Amino acid sequence: MESMTVKAPSISDEQLLQSFLQGNEKSFQDLMHRYREPILSFVYRFVGDYDDAIDIAQETFIRLYRFGHTFQGEVKFSTWLYTIAANLARTELKRYRRRHGTLLKNVFAKGDDSDSWDIPDEQYRPDERVDSTHISQAVQKALMKVSSSYREMVVMRDIQQLTYEEIAQITGTEMGTVKSRINRGRLQLQEQLRDLYNEVFGIDEEQQ
Amino acid sequence: MNSILPIPPVPEDFNQQVMLRAWLAELPAAPVPDNFDAGVVKRTGHGNLWVINSILLAVAIGLGVWLAMAPKVVAVVHVPDVRGSYVDLTRLPPAPHTEQPAINRRPVRKSARQLFGRAGY
């Protein structure tokens, strides 16, 4: 599982950013290579649309390029970057709701069983087992039915493996609220995935 | 007397919660498309700079090639037509006769001493 944790980099994120701000474009590329996958995954799980997720993830790095000098070092660089991505994703969801009068998540939750991204990649193996693919799709579909404020935090905690403290910093929310929302989000997910539990563990309705 | 607090029972949905979190943790990462970086670079404005540089380079190369292949410049000098000033040598007027007294004058003889000086001096 890919998380935001970076494999023991020899140069810290903050050092790379400093190097970039001093004119070293290569450092920007290095930062992008470190965080493009976790950021894209986070946004995709939050927004639910792969193309929108790419757009938002790219916009996140554009913000880094343009406004990297505003990073004050009060939080970790990764927390700062996630904050940008989360804000952009939230804005995108609101924008879509204004335009179309519905939630973006509802559009992608309408029973489309096809894989959510459609790009050919010989090396990429999203799931090695067929049933694992099925579970992934079901979980993603269920995620999109969870309230966005809960979903955002569940994705950060349970998929991106961020700490409660980091989530509180990213979302600008109290720690207690973070925990509460994550719990509620998990409960909503459980409700959505009830059929999947039964299917996977072979529990009949009568046995419950 | 202190009484030991009873151990809270395991919640009924404990297994489901564990499975849910396991499934979430195992969700595959969204694949990063090959053109992701290029898209960022293009949108930061460096893409435009690259295009402008390419155009300038192409223009410079084109200009160089054009100059190299252009014909040599030959300076055209206006030469007056000399046919109009043709002179018929058979009808030239006689040249005026003039005396040249220096020719008729006897040359002044100079002695060897005058010419070469005296030995010893």
Interface residues (C-beta under 8 A of the other chain):
Chain A: M1 E2 Q29 M32 H33 R36 E37 P38 L40 S41 Y44 R45 Y50 A53 I54 A57 Q58 E59 F61 I62 Y65 R66 W117 I119 D121 Y124 P126 D127 S132 I135 S136 V139 Q140 V154 D158 I159 Q161 R186 L189 Q190 L193 Y197 V200
Chain B: D13 Q16 Q17 M19 L20 R21 W23 L24 A25 E26 L27 P28 A29 A30 P31 V32 P33 F36 D37 G39 V40 R43 T44
